[in-house]
Amino acid sequence: MFICRRILQLGTLSALLAGCSTTAPTAPSTALSAQTAPATGAAPIRIGPSTPTLGPDTPDDAPAVLTASGALRPEVQSFVEGLAAERQLPLAPMVSALEGSRYNPTVARLIAPSPPGKKVWRSWLTYRSRFVEPKRIGWGVEFYNENRDLLNQAAQRFGVPAPIIASIIGVETLYGRNMGNFRVLDALATLAFDYPDPAKPERATMFRGQLADFLTLVMKDKLELETRGSYAGAIGMPQFMPTSVMHYAVDGDANGHIDLTNNTQDAIMSVGSFLAQHGWQRGLPVFAPVALPADPTALVDGGLEPKQSWNTLSAAGARLQPGASSEGWGSQPMGVVDLVEEARGTAQYRVGTPNFFALTKYNRSYFYATSVADLATEIEARVAR
């Protein structure tokens, strides 16, 4: 997701991490965010920023949060004591868990900023070709057919079309084939207390919030301490960060346990839940059937909320596509989406409805949201035959 998506295993971290261009691929599902606490209502853990003490050359088996004497580092001790007090959680098992965490230099290397002066050109066509491609489409059709009833149940319950849910799982983890094999505790401890860019303390703070939610879920027997996921701590088929597991995950089969890694029903229902709680509207298309004027650049604001009206767009020269109607979406706020070919100085343009912008809450990227929509269209066209 350049920091914003080196490896495709970041699920809903992009909803928490900010600072990357909305037209570029974003990585930690959630782009690394400038906000210092999740917007999901989790209690902030009040500790100051820490200075990283470990680095990429540290051995894989080095303790993540211990001093040379074997005690927790002072900032880690403050963190876990604050977490126990604020959430009324048992202190001793959380201390034990953190004492057993290991610094992961691979995690630090993968999430570190690109070297200064290295220009990475954003390319919509290159990005799209990675996700809307024959193998992912074919596996998407298989996933849809194997889980048709579950997908339809989720669509009925949350109003999110079955192909969109299947597409997100396909884009995130190749329908569960690539969910990551990093120990989540190690990844989060590494990024919470030794984030590789000391100039961005807000990102370490964000990861401390994710670590707090992960430990909370473990203490409440909702996640296993040995849970594995992406290098940024995203979990399961939909790549939910711990905060999203806490607030949006669903026990799809009502067995009393949420398992996003092994239980397809839980994963499918949880994607529907996440989008519904982030503004998805039943029956609304992702893109409005609109032909924009020859140069719509001035209509693009680059934001993640729709702010324009159909009246404004039509006054600027936008027209309905042949045979299209504005019924259902014409009264909704919209946004003009630019999908750039930066090296060429060109772009494709589309008009996003609130449902497009709901997709950007999963990953703060126009490229990502459009790829999800396009892959869903390809899957739907083939399962409908």
N, C-alpha and C positions, 0 to 999 in steps of 0.2 A: 504494500500500500503504500519514492526515494526515501526519507524515513517513512514517510507516509507510503510504503508498501513494498518492502524488499522481498518478503515472502508472503505468500497468500495464506496466512493463518491468523488473522487478527480480529475476525468477527466484529463484535460490537465495541471494540476499543475505539474505533473512529468516532463514535458518538461522544467520547470523553476527551480525545486529544485534539487540539486545534493548532493553527499556525501554518498549515499547508494550504496551497491554492486549492480551491474547490474544484477546479477543472483537472487537477492532477490526480494520479493514483494516490491514495492515502493508505498508510499502513497502521501502526498500532492504533479495530472496529472498534476501532474507533479511532487518525491523523495526530501527533502528541499534543494534548490540550493545555492551553494556558490556564484553564480553570483549576483551582487548587483543591476542589472537592467535587465528587460526582454530583450531577444535577438530579440524582435519583432519590435524594432524601437521606442517604446514609450519613451517620454522624461523623463530623470531621474529627480526626485524631490530632490533637493539638501538640505538635512538636515542631521545633525549628528545623530549617534545612540542615542537611549534613554534608560534610565534605567527603567525597569518595576516597576510600583508603585502598581499594583494590583496583586492578586494571586488567586489560586483555591478556597480559602475560602471566597472570595468576593461575596456578594449576587448577584443574577442574575440581579436585577434591578439597580445595581450601574452604574452611568454614566461612560462611557468608557474613556473619554478623558478630563474630567473637573477637575479643582483644587477644593479644599474645598470651595472656594469662589464662585464657579460656572462659572469661566472663563475657556477658553481652556488652557490646559497645554502649556507652552512655545514652546515645540517641535512640538506640534500639530498646534499651531498658525503659526509657521514658515512653516510647511508643507502645510497648506491650502493656505497661502499667496503665496508661491512659485508656487503651482499648478495653482492658478488663474492667476498669471502673465505669467507663461510659456505657458499656453494653452489658454490664453485669455478667461477665464471662469468667470462667476459672483461669487464674493467672498461671498456675504451675504447668498445665499441659501446653499452654501456648508458649511459655518460655522453653519448654522441652522441644517443641516443634521447631522454634527458631534456632535453638542450639544445634539442631540436626540439619539445618539448611546449608547448602553448599553454593559458593560463588560460581557462576557459570560464565566464563570469558566469552564463549560463543554467543550467548545472549547479549552481552555488552557490545560485542563487535557488530552483531547484526542490527542493533538499534542505534548505534553511534551515528552521528551526522556524517554526511559525505565530506571528503577532504575539501578544504577551501579552494576555490577556483575551478572546481570540476563542474562543468555545466552539463546538466541532464535535460535534453530537449523533451518536452511533453508532446506525445503523439497519440491522439485518439485512435487512429487506425491500428497502430502497433498494440496499444492496450487492448482494444476490442478483439484483436486476433488471438489473444491469449485465452480469452474466456468464451467467446462466441465462435467456437471451432468444432469440427465434426465429432471428435471424440467426446467432448463435453456435452454436445447436443445428444449424441447417441446414448450416452450413459444417463442423461437427463430423461430421455424417453423411457429407458428401462426403469429408472427410479420412480417415475410417475406411474407407470403401469403396475409396478410391484406394490405401490403405496397409494393407489388411486382412492380407495375408500377413506384412508386417513387424511389425505390431502383435501378431499371434498368435505370431510367433517370439519377440518380447520377453516376452510373457506366459508362454510356455513356459520361457524361460531364467531369468527373474527372479521369476516368480510374481505379477507385478502385472497385473491384468486390462487387456485392450486398451482398454476405454472410459476407464479412469482415466488411462492414458498420453495418449490423445488429448485428454482433457479438460484436463489440465495444459498441454499445448501450446496449446490453445484459450484458456484463461484467461490464459496468459502473453503470447501474441503473436498471437492470432487465427489460429492455425495457420500461423504464419510471415509473416503479412501486416504485422505491426508489430513489428519487432525492434529498432527504434531506429537513429538515424543519427548518434549522437555518436561521435567518435573516442575509443576506450576509453582510450588513453594520456592524452589531455587530461583526460577525466573523472576518472580515478584520480589524476593528478598534482594536479589542482585540489583534490580532496577530501582527498588525503593531506597536503598541505602548506599549504592555505588553507581548511580546513574552516570553513564559515560560522558555526559556533557555538563560540567559544573555550572556553566552559564545559564542553564535552564532548570533552576531549582523547582519550578512549578511542576515539572514533569516527574521528578522524584516524588514530590508531594502527591501527585495523582496516583502513582504506583503504590505509595504507602496506603492510600485509601483502598486500592484494589487488594493489597495484602491484608488489610484489616477486614475487608468483607470475606476474603477467602478463609481466613482463620475463624471468622464468625460462623461461616457455613460448616467448617470442619467441626467446630465445637458443638454445633447443633445437629451433628450427624447428617448433614445434607450434602456434604462432599467428603471424599476420602482424602486423607493427608497426602497420599501418594498419587493423587490425580495428575495426569499428564496432559499437556496441551501445547500451544504455540510458544515461541520464544518470548512473546509478550504476555503470556499467561492466559490466553483465550482458550476456551474449553469446548470440546465436543463438535458434533456435526455443524452446528450453527456458529461456532467460535464465539461464544458469549464470554465476556470478561466476568469476573466474580460479582461485580456490582449488578450486572445485567442478569446473572443467574439469580441473585437475591430478589430482584424486583420484577422480572419479566418472565422467568422460566415457569413452565407449566407441567404439572403431573398429568400428562396426557392420558395415561391408562388407569389413573386413580388407584395406583398400587401403594400410595403413601411415600413414594420416593421419586425424585426427579433425576434422571440419568440421561444427559445430553450426548453421551459418548456411545452408549450401547443400545439405547431405546429410541428407535426411529419415531415412535408416536410422540414421545416427550419432545424430541427435537423439532418435529413439524409443528406441533401446537405452540411451542415456545417462539418460533419465528413469527407465526401469526399473531401471537400475543404482543411481541415487541413492536411490530408495525402498527397494530391497532392502537397501542398506547402512545405511539408517536405520530398520530394524525392521519393514518390511512383511512380513506372514506370508501365505504362499500359502493360499488358500481361506477366509480369514477375512473376514467382512463389514466394512464401514467403521463401520456402526452396528448395535448389538444391537437385536433386535426386542422392545423393552421399553416398557411403559406405566408412566410414573413417577407417583408420588403427586401430588395436586393442587398442592402447593407444594414443589417439589424444591430450592428455593434453597439450603437448608443442605447439600445434597449436592454443590454446585459449589465446587471449590477454585480454578478459574481457571488451573491449571497446564498444562504441556505434556507431562506424563507421566501415564499411567493408574495410579491408586493404589487404586481401590476394587474389591471383589470382588462377584460376583453374590449371594453370601450377605448381604453388607452392604446392598446395594441392596434385596434382597427383604425384609430385616428392616425397612427403612425404608418399605416399602409398595409397592415396584416389583413389577410383575407382567409375565409374558410376554404379548405381544399374542396375540389369538385365533389358534389354529392354529400358533403358533410353538413352536420347540423351542430349548433352550439347548445342544444338541449342537454341539460345535466351538468355541463362544465362551464357554460358561458357566464354564470354568476359567481364562479369561484375565483379566488386570487390565483395568479399565474406568474411564472418567471421564465425569461428567455435564457436558454442554456447554450453556452458555447463549448464546443468540443474541438479543441485546437490541434492544429499541426504546427507546432511552434517554429520548427526549422524552416517551414515554407511560408510562415506568416499567413496561414489560412485557417478556416474553421468551418465546421458544420454547426447549424443552429436548429434547436427544437424548442417547443413551448411546453414547459413542465407544469402540470397541475399540482395540487397539494400532495397527491400520491407520489409524484416524483420526489418531492422534497421529504416525504416520509422515508423513502429509500436512502436519502442522504443522511438520515439519522443513524442508519446502520453503519455507514462509512461515509465520512465527510468528503465526498468526491463526486463531481458530475460524471467522470468517466465510470466510476463504479456503478452508480445508480443506473446509468444508461446501459451498461453491459448487462446488468441484472434484467432490465426490461427487455433488451434485445434477445437475450438467451431464453427468457420466458416465452417470447413470441415464437422463437424457433421450436421450442419444445411443444408448445400448444398446437402449432400447425401440423406437427407429426403425430401427436396422440389423437388428434381429431379426425385423422384419415380413416 
